[in-house]
Amino acid sequence: MNDFDNGRIATTDLTLNLGPQHPATHGVLRLVLDLDGETIVKCTPYVGYLHRGVEKLAEHRNFLQILPLTDRLDYISSMANNIGYCVAVEKLFGIEVPERTQFIRTLTAEMTRISNHLLWLATHALDIGAMTVFLYCFREREKILDLFEKLCGARLTVSYPRIGGLKNDVEPQWLDELYRFTDEFPMRVEQYETLIDKNRIWLKRTKGIGVISAEDAINWGMSGPVLRGSGVPYDVRKTMPYGAYDKVKWEVPTGKNGDIYDRYRVRMDEFRQSNSIIRQCIDKLPEGPIMADAPKFTLPAKDRVLSDMEHLIHHFVLITKGPQTAPEGEVYSATEVPKGELGFYFVSDGTGKPYRMRIRSPSFVHVSALPKLCEGELVADVIANIGSIDIVLGECDR
Amino acid sequence: MNVTDMLWTLLKVFIVVNVLMIHVAYVVYFERKVIGHMQARLGPMRVGWHGLLQPIADGIKLFFKEDIIPSQSDRPIFYIAPIIGLVAVLSSLAVIPLWEGFSIANLNIGILYILALSSVGAYSIILAGWASNSKYSFLGGLRSSAQVISYEIAMGLSLVGVMMLAGSANLTDIVKAQSEGWFLWYQPVACLIFVMSAMAETNRAPFDLPEAESELVAGYFTEYSSMRFGLFFMAEYAGMFIMSALGTICFLGGWSGPDFGIFAHVPKVVWLLLKIYGCIFFYFWIRATLPRYRYDQLMALGWKVFIPLALANIVVTGVIKLWK
């Protein structure tokens, strides 16, 4: 190539490889940026560095065994994935889940939402340079993880729900502790807001950056806070209620401009909504069993296994071979996980294993929209944008 | 200058530089502790009582780490860049009066000398960014050159007001001129601009763009390791110390302190150090509180706000001085 072209020095774009090892790409996202100075000319995301073949693995496991795989999709909100999976399988099997379980699932899903948004806020703020918010958020997140640990023994990959119910019931002391957390938490949210919300640098870095219109957001298939930030009040919990979401009062927060700031505001409001949902769930928690009465699909209680022939047989068959009487058919079921709409699509051929399991993950959709958000903006905005769409590569690559 | 004078000066240089390096090591510790407590954690606690030996452990670790030099780097420049940075900062120390009558070189152009050396320090960043032959380092170097040029001007202009009031560019004279009141009260705008520019000049938050870790990994020193990295690190903290010292001398009355009762017996250098550490604490406080500016916003702030403001400040100072 000629160095001089019509008397001017010929320039080319600088290709910058951002990731897969980079402190701000939240995992193993790789972006190839074509830069003109610091302006992004082209942004190409490459995914797949965390591909583990979850969908294929599921084809070789029976329905009861797939649950722990879903923990590892979006590993910072595993409870929500578990619930999403269970809701889908219950729809396929036609199981009616007891009221108490619905409430407990709703409550734990909202705890997950809070802990996910805390981690999001922490890393997003850290990316933009506000270091202290990071540690404040981790302080509260720690409390939620402690509560998870007390509930089911695991902090991160919980695998707490079961098809047709839950692993174990909640204890009153645990509920008291959770209630105390919800007493204190709104004050903490205010703390984060005072640190960053009125900060002019924060506003300058987030307002009017990474704008996506409501129409574009829908066309790109976005969901969750990213879609709601653009002003579309779509929330699976409202439009297709599952769990106890139709039995508690809450609102869908939306933004107007679809910029990073609005997505931030939506999530901050969701903190408060989730907090209120948890409190209502604790107040309204009904008594009753936690497992559905569906002996062909759910594990029987231990005392009955030890005293009763039929339950022993069910237990043995379920553990060794899985649910043999899984109906044939196809089913799609979506739940609202913290990052957006998580869908499970099953094709079942009646063998007890899914013939095909397809996961519709919000992170994958959001990563694909990243070029749309970034092009024409600056390198620093790419980082802010990645933070604002809240992706986890475990879910994106599956 | 005879041989005795020369030896005496060398001894002074040796002592002052070493004392500064110890301070630098403990400024890092101070930062980790201060920011730690601001962020609801403890900071270093393991090495020694409350982590007091942490800087020494860090120093030893850095010293014995493998010195990796990228094969595609421009070696001579790669070697020399961190040295330029540290030398420029340490040389600035020569004109800082630690107490009345004590400075290694009592230059009449003290302020200009410090400004000149801080510009030289920018070379180390630019050269390091260039010589590393890495895109991240390169972007860091580019950002830094633009940043330092913009904020150098604002900082220089903000100090013009001080020089006008003191009628001298000699740092000792400037401190003496503040016997009736700190220049902070007479030059609040200049002080504000100076504080901001000093942060930009030393690449500290919220202006730490050249090394913005979330964007450019570690910016211009991404490819540096071992003690070469350590030199950059020391240069940054020593730079902070120098800028705080300059700010203290120009706006906070330098070594002067309360002159009654028991306070009169306190060595003057203690007041100077206390004020410097106050300024450094302010640096940390800002770092723990504020997010980072974006590159273009930083440039806009420098050229559209600080430089006009500093120029206006000079005009106003001049007019008031004429009227008096």
HADDOCK unambig.tbl for C-alpha pairs under 7 A between the chains (distance, minus, plus):
assign (segid A and resid 16 and name CA) (segid B and resid 135 and name CA) 6.89 0.50 0.50
assign (segid A and resid 22 and name CA) (segid B and resid 217 and name CA) 6.79 0.50 0.50
assign (segid A and resid 23 and name CA) (segid B and resid 214 and name CA) 5.69 0.50 0.50
assign (segid A and resid 23 and name CA) (segid B and resid 217 and name CA) 6.48 0.50 0.50
assign (segid A and resid 24 and name CA) (segid B and resid 214 and name CA) 4.93 0.50 0.50
assign (segid A and resid 24 and name CA) (segid B and resid 215 and name CA) 6.73 0.50 0.50
assign (segid A and resid 127 and name CA) (segid B and resid 214 and name CA) 5.24 0.50 0.50
assign (segid A and resid 128 and name CA) (segid B and resid 291 and name CA) 5.67 0.50 0.50
assign (segid A and resid 128 and name CA) (segid B and resid 292 and name CA) 5.79 0.50 0.50
assign (segid A and resid 129 and name CA) (segid B and resid 291 and name CA) 4.15 0.50 0.50
assign (segid A and resid 129 and name CA) (segid B and resid 292 and name CA) 4.66 0.50 0.50
assign (segid A and resid 130 and name CA) (segid B and resid 289 and name CA) 6.45 0.50 0.50
assign (segid A and resid 130 and name CA) (segid B and resid 290 and name CA) 5.47 0.50 0.50
assign (segid A and resid 130 and name CA) (segid B and resid 291 and name CA) 4.00 0.50 0.50
assign (segid A and resid 130 and name CA) (segid B and resid 292 and name CA) 6.96 0.50 0.50
assign (segid A and resid 131 and name CA) (segid B and resid 288 and name CA) 6.06 0.50 0.50
assign (segid A and resid 132 and name CA) (segid B and resid 39 and name CA) 5.48 0.50 0.50
assign (segid A and resid 132 and name CA) (segid B and resid 288 and name CA) 5.57 0.50 0.50
assign (segid A and resid 132 and name CA) (segid B and resid 289 and name CA) 6.50 0.50 0.50
assign (segid A and resid 135 and name CA) (segid B and resid 39 and name CA) 6.01 0.50 0.50
assign (segid A and resid 136 and name CA) (segid B and resid 39 and name CA) 6.64 0.50 0.50
assign (segid A and resid 201 and name CA) (segid B and resid 291 and name CA) 6.32 0.50 0.50
assign (segid A and resid 201 and name CA) (segid B and resid 293 and name CA) 6.22 0.50 0.50
assign (segid A and resid 202 and name CA) (segid B and resid 291 and name CA) 6.23 0.50 0.50
assign (segid A and resid 205 and name CA) (segid B and resid 294 and name CA) 6.90 0.50 0.50
assign (segid A and resid 380 and name CA) (segid B and resid 215 and name CA) 6.21 0.50 0.50
assign (segid A and resid 380 and name CA) (segid B and resid 294 and name CA) 6.36 0.50 0.50
assign (segid A and resid 383 and name CA) (segid B and resid 215 and name CA) 6.58 0.50 0.50
